[in-house]
Amino acid sequence: MSPTEKVKEAITQGNSNPADIAQATGLGQGAVAVILAYLERSEELVRESLTSCPSGGCGNCAQAGGCSGAVAERRGPVLLQLRKRP
């Protein structure tokens, strides 16, 4: 099985962060990061944020701007969704 196929298999088994994927595949985290970037560029992998902000903005939020939604580059849980290559 190729490294890319190992990463895809790890994702289908529920691993969703590079450290878990690396552990499941036996690959290094750097290799996993490169493969995830490739899968995103080829549109085989979509990352979807699992966080949401209240409709009233940060003023209505208990986190009050301290969360990942207040910054341009969001952080937090994401869903990794594999797709068939277009």
N, C-alpha and C positions, 0 to 999 in steps of 0.2 A: 504494500500500500504506500502510495506517495505521501510526503509530508502534508501536502494540501488536502489529500483525502483523509488523512488522520485528523487534521483540524476540523474538517467538515463533520466527520463522525463524532468527534468530541462535542461539537456544538449540538448535533442532533440528540446526543445523550444528556443534554441539559447543562453542560459547562458553558458559562457565559463571560468569564473574565480571563485575560491572558494567562494569569498564574495557574488557574484551574485547567485551562486547555493545555498548557505546557506540561503540567503534571500528568494529565490523562494520556497525552501523546508521547511523552518522553522527549519532546523537543525543547529547546531553550526558549525563554520568553522573547528574545530578540527575533528568533525565527518565526515564532507565532505571530508577533506584531507585523512582520513583513508579509506573512501569508494572509492575515486579516486585512491588511491594506490592499493587497492584490485582489482579494475576493470582493472588497468594496468597490475598487476601481472597475472591475469586470462586471459589476452589478449582480454578483451572485450572493452577496451578503448585504443586508440592510440593518443598520443600527437604529433602533427606535427608543427614544427616551421614555422611561416609565414614570417620570415625575411630571407634575402639572402644577400650574400656579392658579390661584383664585382669580376669578374674573375681575375683581376690584384691584388687582395688582398687589404689590408688596405691602402696602399699607393695611390690607385686610388679612395678612398672613401672619401666623404665629412665629414663623421664622424671621420675619421682618427684614428681608433682604440678605440674610446670612446664608441662604441656600444657593444651590447652583443655578437656579433660575434667574438670579440677579446679575449674572455675568454672561458675557457673550458666548464663551465656550463652556457649555453646560457640563456638569459632572453629576455622577449619581448612577443609579441602576439603569441599565439599558437592556432591551430585548434584541438578541441576535437572531435574525431571520434569514435562513438560506433560501435562495431562489434558483430556479433553473437558469442557466446561462441563456441570454437573449439570442 
